[in-house]
Each structure stands twice: as C-alpha cells, then as structure tokens.
Amino acid sequence: MSVNALRFIRLGVAIALVASLAGCASGPRVGAMTAPLDPQHIVQTASPLHAAVQVGDVTGGDKNNREWGSSVDNAAFKQSLEQSLALQAVIAPGNSAKYVISANLIALDVPWAGFDATVTSKVHYQMTRLDDKSVALDKTVETPYTANFSDALLGVERARIAKEGAVRENIKAFIAVLAETFQGGASQVGATH
C-alpha cells in the first residue's frame, strides 16, 4: 500500500470519527437550562406571586427548526421555566394559581462556526391575571451566553452549551424582572414593556 493511499485511509477514518461524534451531540438539556436560585433576585414570600403562578403556553422553540439553529423544543423550555420558577417558590400548588405566564422564544441566534460560540436568546414573556385576564407583566428579554473552546472540543457541543446558557440566562433575567416588579405587596403593578 502506498503512502498516499494510507494517508487517504487515515483521513477518511478521521472524517468518519468526527462525523459520528457530531451526530451524537445531544440537544439542550432541561437541567442545564434551569436558572439556579439567585440570592440577589429572590421573589419574596410577601410578594403576590408567592405560590400563585402557573406556566401556560410556551411557543417558538422547535427541535426540528434549523432555520435559526434552534434545537430547544417547547417542552424542554417550558420544563426549564417551570423548574426555575419552582426554585423561587412561585409555582402554585394544584389549581390555586392567580397568574399564568406564557413565553415565546422569538429568536435563538446561533453562530455557524468559531472557537467561541455566543448564542443570544430573545424571549417574550407575558403574565396574565387569571381572575380578570388583565396583563400584569409584558416583557421581552434578550440575553447572550458564550461557550468557550475550553468548554467543549467539538463545535456542536459548544453550540449546545451556549444554547443552554442563553436560555438559562434569559430565564434568570426574567426572574430578576419578576422579583423587582412584584416585591412586597405590589399586587397592582401594571404592564411593563
């Protein structure tokens, strides 16, 4: 076997290995998109949101939509939002909710290539009072997150980590808005944009 043939075989094996690893890249994980409890932005127990919220419709994410690189599906995003809000003790038990939050993932801008992958998530949140259907909060939140080359060797894994981080940071920023808007007895807060 010639040296050139051996090089060609090695190159083919390397390409097949990289392709198989890229095919094994997992989609964004719910736990990695869940915002941890942030001591600086906690919804207080005196807030009207304490044990009074449910998550309603979550739209815009689609695991099959590759136009803007999203592989965050609606179910995973909703579960991450619910878990994040549960950490804040605002999720209502049973059917006792006074507010419903809907979320629309407007954009998840994903880079095509690079050593660092910065993903920006843009989500429109709306919180509605269940008793009179009035809008209590209307806010669009946009947050970036960068995954570095040191986070993952493969670009597809860096992109996944960056997607997870962008969604997690977006939920975290939304919770900060909730904490600041609905502190104490501020139950009559109007809609904000």
C-alpha positions in Angstrom: 0.0 0.0 0.0 1.4 3.4 -1.0 2.0 6.3 1.5 -0.7 8.4 -0.3 -3.3 5.6 0.0 -2.5 5.2 3.7 -2.9 8.9 4.2 -6.2 8.8 2.4 -7.5 6.0 4.6 -6.4 7.8 7.7 -8.1 11.0 6.6 -11.3 9.0 5.8 -11.3 7.4 9.3 -10.7 10.8 10.9 -13.6 12.3 9.0 -15.9 9.4 9.9 -14.9 9.7 13.5 -15.7 13.4 13.7 -19.0 12.9 11.8 -20.1 10.2 14.2 -19.2 12.3 17.2 -21.1 15.3 15.8 -24.1 13.0 15.2 -24.0 12.0 18.8 -24.2 15.6 20.1 -27.2 15.8 22.3 -29.8 18.5 22.3 -30.1 21.1 25.1 -30.8 19.6 28.5 -33.5 20.8 30.8 -31.3 20.8 33.9 -28.7 22.9 32.1 -31.3 25.5 31.0 -32.8 25.8 34.5 -31.9 29.0 36.3 -30.4 28.4 39.8 -31.7 30.4 42.7 -30.0 33.8 42.6 -29.7 35.4 46.1 -29.8 38.9 44.5 -33.1 38.3 42.9 -35.4 36.3 45.0 -39.2 36.7 44.8 -40.1 37.4 48.5 -42.7 35.5 50.4 -44.6 38.7 50.8 -44.9 39.1 47.0 -48.3 38.4 45.4 -46.5 35.9 43.2 -45.6 33.6 46.1 -47.2 30.2 45.3 -49.5 31.9 42.8 -48.1 31.2 39.3 -48.5 28.6 36.7 -46.7 28.3 33.3 -49.1 28.3 30.3 -48.2 28.3 26.6 -44.6 28.1 25.6 -44.0 28.6 21.9 -41.4 29.4 19.4 -39.0 26.6 20.1 -38.9 23.7 17.8 -36.4 20.9 17.8 -36.8 20.4 14.1 -36.4 24.1 13.1 -32.9 24.6 11.8 -33.5 28.0 10.1 -32.1 29.8 13.0 -30.3 26.9 14.6 -32.7 26.1 17.4 -32.8 22.7 18.9 -34.6 23.9 22.1 -38.1 22.5 21.9 -41.1 24.0 23.6 -41.4 21.1 26.1 -37.8 21.4 27.3 -38.1 25.2 27.5 -41.3 25.0 29.4 -39.9 22.5 31.9 -36.8 24.6 32.4 -39.0 27.7 33.1 -41.2 25.7 35.5 -38.3 24.3 37.4 -36.7 27.8 37.6 -39.9 29.3 39.0 -40.3 26.4 41.4 -37.0 27.3 42.9 -38.4 30.7 43.6 -41.4 29.2 45.3 -43.9 31.0 43.0 -45.4 27.9 41.3 -48.9 27.4 42.6 -49.9 24.1 44.1 -52.9 22.4 42.3 -55.4 24.7 40.7 -54.7 27.7 43.0 -52.8 29.9 40.5 -53.6 33.6 40.3 -51.3 34.3 37.4 -50.3 32.4 34.2 -47.0 33.1 32.4 -46.7 32.4 28.7 -43.4 32.6 26.9 -42.5 32.9 23.2 -38.9 32.1 22.1 -38.6 34.7 19.4 -35.0 34.0 18.4 -32.1 31.9 19.3 -29.2 33.2 17.3 -26.5 30.6 16.9 -23.2 31.1 15.2 -22.1 28.7 12.4 -18.5 28.2 13.5 -15.8 29.5 15.7 -13.7 28.7 18.8 -16.1 30.6 21.0 -19.8 30.1 20.4 -22.0 33.0 21.5 -25.8 32.4 21.4 -28.3 35.1 22.0 -31.8 34.2 23.2 -34.8 36.6 22.8 -38.0 35.6 24.7 -41.2 37.5 25.0 -42.9 36.8 28.4 -46.4 37.7 29.3 -48.0 37.3 32.7 -51.8 37.5 32.9 -54.1 37.6 36.0 -56.4 34.6 35.8 -59.4 36.4 37.5 -59.9 39.2 35.1 -57.5 38.2 32.2 -55.6 41.6 32.6 -51.9 41.7 31.7 -49.8 42.0 34.8 -46.4 42.0 33.0 -45.3 42.1 29.4 -41.6 41.9 28.8 -39.1 40.9 26.1 -35.8 39.7 27.5 -32.7 39.3 25.4 -29.5 37.6 26.8 -26.3 36.3 25.3 -24.1 33.4 26.5 -20.7 32.4 25.3 -19.3 28.8 25.4 -15.5 28.8 25.0 -13.3 26.3 23.3 -12.3 25.1 26.8 -15.9 24.1 27.5 -16.1 21.6 24.6 -13.7 20.4 21.9 -16.5 19.9 19.3 -18.2 22.9 17.9 -21.6 21.3 18.1 -21.2 20.7 21.8 -20.0 24.3 22.3 -23.2 25.4 20.4 -25.3 23.2 22.7 -23.7 24.6 25.8 -24.2 28.1 24.5 -27.8 27.5 23.8 -28.4 26.1 27.3 -26.6 29.0 28.8 -28.5 31.6 26.7 -31.9 30.1 27.7 -30.8 29.8 31.4 -29.6 33.4 31.5 -32.8 34.5 29.8 -34.9 32.8 32.4 -32.7 34.2 35.2 -33.1 37.7 33.8 -36.9 37.3 33.6 -37.0 36.1 37.2 -35.0 39.3 38.2 -37.7 41.3 36.5 -40.4 39.5 38.4 -38.5 39.9 41.7 -38.0 43.6 41.2 -41.5 44.3 39.8 -43.6 42.3 42.4 -41.9 42.9 45.7 -43.8 43.2 48.9 -47.5 43.9 48.4 -47.1 45.4 44.9 -50.0 43.4 43.5 -51.4 46.2 41.4 -48.3 46.6 39.2 -49.3 47.3 35.6 -47.9 46.0 32.4 -44.4 46.9 31.5 -42.6 46.6 28.2 
